[in-house]
Amino acid sequence: MTRTNTMLEVSGLGHRYGGANGHQAIADLTFEVRTGELACIVGPSGCGKSTMLRGISGLIKPTSGDVTLHGEPVDGVPSDLAVVFQDYSRSLFPWKSVRANVEFPLQSRGVGRAERRERADEVLEWVGLSGAAKKYPWQLSGGMQQRVSIARALACRPALLLMDEPFASVDAQTRFELEDLLLRVRKQFDSTVLLVTHDIDESIYLADRVFVLSKSPATIVKDLEIPLGRERDQITTRESETFVHLRSEVARLLDVKSAGPAPASAAETTQIM
């Protein structure tokens, strides 16, 4: 990988809550995300995935390591980064309309009223909610509320979109629909995405590359290239021999590593042909 093709660099990232004797949530995470890539982080529950994402986004200051975006150190939340959280019901303003929720971060960035409306209408159409612009979040289903959250992030036109288990709180059918929506949006906007999940199948279905984490304190135990191409289908892709092989490999890694974190030297890149 050449440096010019790298959007996000994470080097030796670690975070401990509660001072020197507190809980070590993540330890020595090192990886890169290429421009235009959709990368997934998968790991066991409680391994520190959300802590890692907060450190990368600048929402918390890691206790060790470095994060750079476009080669510049991350110190606070970058202006060209957006985050979609799992708990969509708490991330939306219930007293604001769907359109107003989408426009909100644009207003704080000084985007003019006409452009805010134009951007909001564009992304709401893309996520299939153009007819719900005047409704309020509490009038929408969970899946529709998460579409609003995605639209709000896309309206900012981020260089990097971070997603923290964004589909974990919806039913299976809605989850598949949102996964396919993400793939369409990624293709349309040529987005760079880093998505955290504990769902093995989801990580393989969505990603160009999957980083497998150990249990807490998390380290990367494998970097898997996912050679499934850009065009994917919920049935044929998941039935393919490559998909089944990759799913089994990730499952074995999570099981084998469940006894404890692997040393940093264990991280490697694997190409499945």
C-alpha positions as CSV (number, residue, x, y, z in Angstrom):
1,M,0.0,0.0,0.0
2,T,1.4,3.4,-0.9
3,R,1.1,6.3,1.4
4,T,-0.6,8.5,-1.2
5,N,-3.5,5.9,-1.3
6,T,-4.0,5.9,2.4
7,M,-6.7,8.1,3.9
8,L,-6.7,7.0,7.5
9,E,-3.6,5.8,9.5
10,V,-3.9,4.3,13.0
11,S,-0.6,3.6,14.7
12,G,-0.2,2.0,18.2
13,L,-3.7,3.2,19.3
14,G,-4.5,2.4,22.9
15,H,-6.9,3.7,25.5
16,R,-7.2,3.1,29.2
17,Y,-10.2,4.3,31.2
18,G,-9.6,5.4,34.8
19,G,-5.9,6.2,34.8
20,A,-2.9,4.0,35.1
21,N,-4.7,1.3,37.1
22,G,-7.9,1.5,35.1
23,H,-9.4,-0.7,32.4
24,Q,-7.4,-1.1,29.2
25,A,-10.0,-1.1,26.5
26,I,-7.8,-1.3,23.4
27,A,-4.1,-1.9,23.0
28,D,-1.6,-1.1,20.2
29,L,-4.1,-1.0,17.2
30,T,-2.3,-0.4,14.0
31,F,-3.9,-0.4,10.5
32,E,-4.6,1.8,7.5
33,V,-7.8,2.5,5.4
34,R,-7.3,3.3,1.8
35,T,-9.1,6.0,-0.1
36,G,-12.4,4.7,-1.5
37,E,-12.3,1.6,0.6
38,L,-15.1,0.1,2.7
39,A,-13.4,-1.6,5.7
40,C,-15.0,-3.4,8.5
41,I,-13.8,-4.0,12.1
42,V,-15.2,-7.2,13.5
43,G,-14.6,-8.6,17.0
44,P,-16.2,-10.1,20.0
45,S,-18.7,-8.1,22.2
46,G,-16.9,-5.9,24.7
47,C,-13.6,-6.0,22.9
48,G,-13.3,-2.2,22.6
49,K,-14.6,-1.6,19.1
50,S,-16.6,1.5,20.0
51,T,-13.7,2.9,22.1
52,M,-11.5,2.5,19.0
53,L,-14.0,4.4,16.8
54,R,-14.3,7.2,19.3
55,G,-10.5,7.5,19.4
56,I,-10.3,7.6,15.6
57,S,-13.1,10.2,15.3
58,G,-11.6,12.5,17.9
59,L,-14.5,12.2,20.3
60,I,-12.1,11.0,22.9
61,K,-8.3,11.5,23.2
62,P,-6.6,8.1,23.2
63,T,-4.1,7.5,26.0
64,S,-1.5,6.2,23.5
65,G,-0.8,6.0,19.8
66,D,-1.6,8.3,16.8
67,V,-4.4,8.8,14.3
68,T,-3.9,10.7,11.0
69,L,-6.4,11.6,8.4
70,H,-5.1,12.8,5.0
71,G,-1.7,12.7,6.7
72,E,-2.7,15.2,9.3
73,P,-2.9,14.3,13.0
74,V,-6.5,14.0,14.4
75,D,-6.9,16.4,17.3
76,G,-10.6,16.9,17.8
77,V,-13.3,15.9,15.3
78,P,-12.2,16.5,11.7
79,S,-14.5,18.7,9.7
80,D,-14.6,16.1,6.8
81,L,-15.5,13.2,9.0
82,A,-19.0,11.9,10.0
83,V,-20.2,9.3,12.4
84,V,-23.3,7.1,12.3
85,F,-24.1,5.5,15.7
86,Q,-26.0,2.4,16.6
87,D,-28.6,4.2,18.8
88,Y,-30.3,6.2,16.1
89,S,-33.2,7.0,18.4
90,R,-30.9,9.1,20.7
91,S,-28.9,10.7,17.9
92,L,-31.9,12.4,16.2
93,F,-33.8,15.4,17.6
94,P,-37.4,14.3,18.1
95,W,-38.7,18.0,18.0
96,K,-37.1,18.6,14.5
97,S,-38.5,17.4,11.2
98,V,-36.5,14.8,9.2
99,R,-35.3,17.5,6.9
100,A,-34.3,19.7,9.8
101,N,-32.4,16.8,11.4
102,V,-30.4,16.3,8.2
103,E,-29.7,20.0,7.8
104,F,-28.6,20.5,11.4
105,P,-24.9,19.8,11.1
106,L,-24.7,21.9,7.9
107,Q,-26.1,24.9,9.7
108,S,-23.4,24.6,12.4
109,R,-20.8,24.5,9.5
110,G,-22.0,27.8,8.0
111,V,-23.7,26.3,4.9
112,G,-26.3,28.6,3.5
113,R,-30.0,27.9,3.8
114,A,-30.6,27.2,0.1
115,E,-27.7,24.8,-0.1
116,R,-28.7,23.1,3.1
117,R,-32.1,22.4,1.6
118,E,-30.6,21.2,-1.6
119,R,-28.2,18.8,0.1
120,A,-30.9,17.5,2.5
121,D,-33.3,16.8,-0.3
122,E,-30.6,15.0,-2.4
123,V,-29.5,12.6,0.3
124,L,-33.1,11.9,1.5
125,E,-34.0,10.9,-2.0
126,W,-30.9,8.6,-2.0
127,V,-31.9,6.8,1.2
128,G,-35.5,6.5,0.0
129,L,-37.1,9.1,2.4
130,S,-37.9,12.0,0.1
131,G,-41.6,11.6,1.0
132,A,-40.8,11.8,4.8
133,A,-38.9,15.2,4.9
134,K,-41.7,16.9,6.9
135,K,-42.3,14.1,9.3
136,Y,-40.7,13.7,12.7
137,P,-38.4,10.9,13.8
138,W,-41.0,9.5,16.3
139,Q,-43.3,9.0,13.3
140,L,-40.8,6.7,11.6
141,S,-39.9,3.0,12.0
142,G,-36.4,2.1,13.4
143,G,-35.1,1.4,10.0
144,M,-36.3,4.7,8.6
145,Q,-34.8,6.6,11.5
146,Q,-31.4,5.0,10.8
147,R,-31.8,6.1,7.2
148,V,-32.2,9.6,8.5
149,S,-29.0,9.2,10.5
150,I,-27.2,8.0,7.3
151,A,-28.6,10.8,5.3
152,R,-27.5,13.4,7.9
153,A,-23.9,12.0,7.7
154,L,-23.9,12.0,3.9
155,A,-25.2,15.6,3.7
156,C,-21.9,16.7,5.2
157,R,-20.1,15.1,2.3
158,P,-17.5,13.5,4.5
159,A,-14.2,12.2,3.2
160,L,-14.5,9.4,5.8
161,L,-17.7,7.9,7.2
162,L,-17.4,6.0,10.5
163,M,-20.2,3.7,11.5
164,D,-20.6,2.1,14.9
165,E,-22.7,-1.1,14.6
166,P,-25.3,1.0,12.6
167,F,-27.7,-1.9,11.8
168,A,-27.6,-3.8,15.1
169,S,-30.9,-2.4,16.4
170,V,-33.1,-3.3,13.5
171,D,-34.8,-6.5,12.4
172,A,-33.1,-8.9,9.9
173,Q,-35.0,-7.8,6.8
174,T,-34.4,-4.1,7.5
175,R,-30.7,-4.9,8.2
176,F,-30.3,-6.4,4.8
177,E,-32.0,-3.4,3.2
178,L,-29.7,-1.0,5.0
179,E,-26.6,-3.0,4.1
180,D,-27.6,-2.8,0.4
181,L,-28.4,0.9,0.8
182,L,-24.8,1.5,2.2
183,L,-23.3,-0.3,-0.8
184,R,-25.4,1.8,-3.2
185,V,-24.5,5.0,-1.4
186,R,-20.8,4.1,-1.3
187,K,-20.8,3.5,-5.0
188,Q,-22.7,6.7,-5.8
189,F,-20.6,9.0,-3.6
190,D,-17.3,7.0,-3.9
191,S,-17.2,7.1,-0.1
192,T,-14.5,5.8,2.2
193,V,-16.2,3.9,5.1
194,L,-14.9,2.3,8.3
195,L,-17.7,0.2,9.9
196,V,-17.6,-1.5,13.2
197,T,-19.7,-4.7,13.7
198,H,-19.8,-7.9,15.8
199,D,-21.7,-9.6,12.9
200,I,-19.3,-11.8,10.9
201,D,-21.6,-12.2,7.9
202,E,-22.3,-8.5,7.7
203,S,-18.6,-7.7,7.7
204,I,-17.8,-10.0,4.9
205,Y,-20.8,-9.0,2.8
206,L,-20.0,-5.3,3.0
207,A,-16.3,-5.0,3.1
208,D,-13.3,-4.8,0.8
209,R,-11.2,-5.6,3.8
210,V,-12.0,-7.0,7.3
211,F,-9.9,-6.4,10.4
212,V,-10.4,-9.1,13.0
213,L,-9.9,-8.1,16.6
214,S,-9.1,-10.1,19.7
215,K,-11.0,-9.8,22.9
216,S,-10.4,-6.8,25.1
217,P,-7.9,-5.1,25.2
218,A,-8.3,-5.3,21.5
219,T,-5.4,-5.9,19.0
220,I,-5.7,-6.7,15.3
221,V,-5.1,-10.4,14.8
222,K,-5.8,-10.5,11.0
223,D,-6.3,-8.3,8.0
224,L,-8.4,-10.0,5.4
225,E,-8.9,-8.9,1.8
226,I,-12.4,-9.7,0.6
227,P,-12.3,-10.5,-3.1
228,L,-16.1,-10.5,-3.7
229,G,-16.1,-7.5,-6.1
230,R,-18.2,-4.4,-5.9
231,E,-21.5,-5.9,-7.1
232,R,-23.0,-8.0,-4.3
233,D,-26.3,-9.7,-3.7
234,Q,-27.8,-10.9,-0.4
235,I,-28.5,-14.4,-1.7
236,T,-25.9,-15.2,-4.4
237,T,-23.0,-13.5,-2.6
238,R,-23.7,-15.2,0.7
239,E,-24.0,-18.6,-1.0
240,S,-20.7,-18.3,-2.8
241,E,-17.8,-20.6,-1.9
242,T,-15.6,-17.6,-1.2
243,F,-18.1,-16.0,1.2
244,V,-18.5,-19.3,3.1
245,H,-14.8,-19.8,3.3
246,L,-14.2,-16.3,4.6
247,R,-17.0,-16.6,7.2
248,S,-15.5,-19.8,8.5
249,E,-12.0,-18.3,8.7
250,V,-13.2,-15.2,10.7
251,A,-15.3,-17.4,13.0
252,R,-12.2,-19.6,13.7
253,L,-10.1,-16.5,14.4
254,L,-12.6,-15.1,16.9
255,D,-12.9,-18.5,18.6
256,V,-9.1,-19.2,18.7
257,K,-8.3,-15.7,20.0
258,S,-11.1,-15.7,22.6
259,A,-8.7,-16.8,25.3
260,G,-6.8,-13.5,25.0
261,P,-5.3,-10.9,22.8
262,A,-2.6,-11.8,20.3
263,P,0.7,-9.9,20.1
264,A,0.9,-7.1,17.6
265,S,3.2,-9.2,15.4
266,A,0.4,-11.7,14.8
267,A,-1.4,-9.2,12.5
268,E,-1.0,-10.1,8.9
269,T,-2.7,-9.5,5.5
270,T,-4.3,-12.5,3.8
271,Q,-5.5,-12.5,0.1
272,I,-8.1,-15.2,-0.6
273,M,-8.1,-16.2,-4.2
